[in-house]
Amino acid sequence: MQRTLDLELERKGIEYSHEKIREAIKNMEYIELKTQNQTFVVRTKINELGQKILKTLDIPIPKIITPSQEFETKLKMQ
């Protein structure tokens, strides 16, 4: 997967290093937020390289706040 990502980033002229890729992916975190009636998944801010990686892999950037059920459904589809 790493080599495929390397080739795709190079093809698109996106500057990267393996360390920056690891950091961008590591920083894509989610937390679960529960209220009395609902549960949501909240994502952290995705840095510029992280956004480019997702776009390169044809993965839509997730919403900042997503109802838990919707998030789980999307995970199952991938």
Accessible surface in RSA format (square Angstrom, percent):
REM  Atomic radii and reference values for relative SASA: ProtOr
REM  Chains: A
REM  Algorithm: Lee & Richards
REM  Probe-radius: 1.40
REM  Slices: 20
REM RES _ NUM      All-atoms   Total-Side   Main-Chain    Non-polar    All polar
REM                ABS   REL    ABS   REL    ABS   REL    ABS   REL    ABS   REL
RES MET A   1   208.95 108.2 163.02 107.9  45.92 109.3 125.54 106.7  83.41 110.5
RES GLN A   2    95.46  53.4  85.78  62.7   9.68  23.0  41.17  87.6  54.29  41.2
RES ARG A   3   143.27  60.2 140.47  71.6   2.80   6.7  70.60  96.5  72.67  44.0
RES THR A   4    79.61  56.6  78.58  79.7   1.03   2.4  47.52  63.8  32.09  48.5
RES LEU A   5    12.46   6.9  12.33   8.8   0.14   0.3  12.33   8.7   0.14   0.4
RES ASP A   6     8.15   5.7   8.15   8.1   0.00   0.0   0.05   0.1   8.10   8.1
RES LEU A   7    86.65  48.3  82.89  59.3   3.76   9.4  83.13  58.4   3.52   9.5
RES GLU A   8    47.35  27.2  47.35  35.8   0.00   0.0  10.71  20.7  36.65  29.9
RES LEU A   9     0.00   0.0   0.00   0.0   0.00   0.0   0.00   0.0   0.00   0.0
RES GLU A  10    97.73  56.1  76.25  57.7  21.48  51.1  36.00  69.6  61.73  50.4
RES ARG A  11   168.06  70.6 129.99  66.3  38.07  90.6  73.26 100.1  94.80  57.5
RES LYS A  12    92.98  45.4  60.39  37.1  32.59  77.6  45.90  41.3  47.08  50.2
RES GLY A  13    64.62  79.7   0.00   N/A  64.62  79.7  36.05  98.9  28.57  64.0
RES ILE A  14    27.05  15.4  19.61  14.6   7.44  17.9  22.72  16.4   4.33  11.7
RES GLU A  15   164.07  94.2 142.82 108.1  21.25  50.6  61.28 118.5 102.79  83.9
RES TYR A  16    54.86  25.6  25.71  14.6  29.15  75.9  19.32  14.5  35.54  43.8
RES SER A  17    45.04  38.1  39.38  52.6   5.66  13.0  41.82  89.1   3.21   4.5
RES HIS A  18    75.92  41.5  70.46  49.0   5.46  14.0  47.34  48.8  28.58  33.3
RES GLU A  19   128.23  73.6 125.63  95.0   2.60   6.2  37.03  71.6  91.20  74.5
RES LYS A  20   129.73  63.3 126.14  77.4   3.59   8.5  70.77  63.7  58.95  62.8
RES ILE A  21    11.55   6.6  11.55   8.6   0.00   0.0  11.55   8.3   0.00   0.0
RES ARG A  22   148.01  62.1 143.05  72.9   4.96  11.8  76.11 104.0  71.91  43.6
RES GLU A  23    79.76  45.8  78.14  59.1   1.62   3.9  34.75  67.2  45.01  36.7
RES ALA A  24     2.05   1.9   0.14   0.2   1.92   4.4   0.14   0.2   1.92   5.1
RES ILE A  25    88.18  50.2  83.31  62.1   4.87  11.7  83.31  60.0   4.87  13.2
RES LYS A  26   134.90  65.8 120.00  73.6  14.90  35.5  82.52  74.3  52.39  55.8
RES ASN A  27    59.18  40.8  54.82  53.0   4.35  10.5  16.30  39.2  42.88  41.4
RES MET A  28    42.44  22.0  23.89  15.8  18.54  44.1  11.50   9.8  30.94  41.0
RES GLU A  29    96.29  55.3  92.34  69.9   3.95   9.4  27.06  52.3  69.23  56.5
RES TYR A  30    85.39  39.9  57.67  32.8  27.72  72.1  46.19  34.7  39.20  48.3
RES ILE A  31   108.79  61.9 102.11  76.1   6.68  16.1 108.73  78.3   0.05   0.1
RES GLU A  32   101.11  58.1  70.80  53.6  30.32  72.2  23.02  44.5  78.10  63.8
RES LEU A  33    88.78  49.4  87.80  62.8   0.98   2.5  88.78  62.4   0.00   0.0
RES LYS A  34   145.67  71.1 118.00  72.4  27.66  65.9  61.89  55.7  83.78  89.2
RES THR A  35    76.49  54.4  52.69  53.4  23.80  56.7  58.60  78.7  17.89  27.0
RES GLN A  36   184.24 103.0 142.31 104.0  41.93  99.8  53.89 114.7 130.35  98.9
RES ASN A  37   139.23  96.0 104.24 100.7  34.99  84.3  30.42  73.2 108.81 105.2
RES GLN A  38   104.94  58.7  95.90  70.1   9.04  21.5  28.87  61.5  76.07  57.7
RES THR A  39    42.06  29.9  33.23  33.7   8.83  21.0  11.72  15.7  30.34  45.9
RES PHE A  40    41.27  20.6  41.27  25.6   0.00   0.0  41.27  25.0   0.00   0.0
RES VAL A  41    13.49   8.9  12.28  11.1   1.21   2.9  12.28  10.7   1.21   3.3
RES VAL A  42    30.56  20.1  29.63  26.8   0.93   2.2  29.63  25.7   0.93   2.5
RES ARG A  43    35.50  14.9  28.12  14.3   7.38  17.6   2.06   2.8  33.44  20.3
RES THR A  44    54.24  38.6  46.33  47.0   7.91  18.9  53.75  72.2   0.49   0.7
RES LYS A  45   179.28  87.5 157.88  96.9  21.39  50.9 104.46  94.0  74.82  79.7
RES ILE A  46     6.19   3.5   3.44   2.6   2.75   6.6   4.75   3.4   1.44   3.9
RES ASN A  47    62.82  43.3  54.16  52.3   8.66  20.8  38.34  92.3  24.47  23.7
RES GLU A  48   118.18  67.9 110.53  83.6   7.65  18.2  45.91  88.8  72.27  59.0
RES LEU A  49    24.44  13.6  20.87  14.9   3.57   9.0  21.94  15.4   2.50   6.7
RES GLY A  50     0.00   0.0   0.00   N/A   0.00   0.0   0.00   0.0   0.00   0.0
RES GLN A  51    73.62  41.2  72.30  52.8   1.32   3.2   8.59  18.3  65.03  49.3
RES LYS A  52    75.88  37.0  74.15  45.5   1.73   4.1  39.23  35.3  36.65  39.0
RES ILE A  53     2.74   1.6   2.74   2.0   0.00   0.0   2.74   2.0   0.00   0.0
RES LEU A  54    16.99   9.5  16.99  12.2   0.00   0.0  16.99  11.9   0.00   0.0
RES LYS A  55   153.46  74.9 145.88  89.5   7.58  18.0  94.70  85.2  58.76  62.6
RES THR A  56    11.41   8.1   1.00   1.0  10.41  24.8   0.00   0.0  11.41  17.3
RES LEU A  57    77.23  43.0  56.28  40.3  20.95  52.7  60.78  42.7  16.45  44.3
RES ASP A  58   129.38  90.6 100.79 100.3  28.59  67.6  35.94  84.6  93.44  93.2
RES ILE A  59    62.16  35.4  57.93  43.2   4.23  10.2  59.10  42.6   3.06   8.3
RES PRO A  60   104.28  76.0  88.63  80.8  15.64  56.9  99.88  82.5   4.40  27.3
RES ILE A  61    78.71  44.8  53.38  39.8  25.33  61.0  53.38  38.4  25.33  68.7
RES PRO A  62    39.47  28.8  27.87  25.4  11.60  42.2  38.26  31.6   1.21   7.5
RES LYS A  63   106.76  52.1  94.53  58.0  12.24  29.1  73.03  65.7  33.74  35.9
RES ILE A  64   104.71  59.6 100.81  75.1   3.90   9.4 100.81  72.6   3.90  10.6
RES ILE A  65    96.96  55.2  83.75  62.4  13.20  31.8  83.75  60.3  13.20  35.8
RES THR A  66     6.92   4.9   6.92   7.0   0.00   0.0   2.73   3.7   4.19   6.3
RES PRO A  67    55.35  40.3  55.35  50.5   0.00   0.0  55.35  45.7   0.00   0.0
RES SER A  68    13.72  11.6  13.23  17.7   0.49   1.1   7.33  15.6   6.39   8.9
RES GLN A  69   147.42  82.4 142.14 103.9   5.29  12.6  46.62  99.2 100.80  76.5
RES GLU A  70    56.71  32.6  49.44  37.4   7.28  17.3  31.83  61.6  24.89  20.3
RES PHE A  71    37.51  18.8  37.30  23.1   0.21   0.6  37.33  22.6   0.19   0.5
RES GLU A  72    86.89  49.9  85.91  65.0   0.98   2.3  25.99  50.3  60.89  49.7
RES THR A  73    70.66  50.3  68.87  69.8   1.79   4.3  50.25  67.5  20.42  30.9
RES LYS A  74   101.53  49.5 100.21  61.5   1.31   3.1  65.07  58.6  36.46  38.8
RES LEU A  75   103.60  57.7  89.48  64.0  14.12  35.5  89.88  63.1  13.73  36.9
RES LYS A  76   174.33  85.0 138.56  85.0  35.77  85.2  93.36  84.0  80.97  86.2
RES MET A  77   151.40  78.4 112.75  74.6  38.66  92.0 104.00  88.4  47.41  62.8
RES GLN A  78   152.80  85.4  89.48  65.4  63.31 150.7  54.98 117.0  97.81  74.2
END  Absolute sums over single chains surface
CHAIN  1 A     6327.8       5378.1        949.7       3524.1       2803.6
END  Absolute sums over all chains
TOTAL          6327.8       5378.1        949.7       3524.1       2803.6
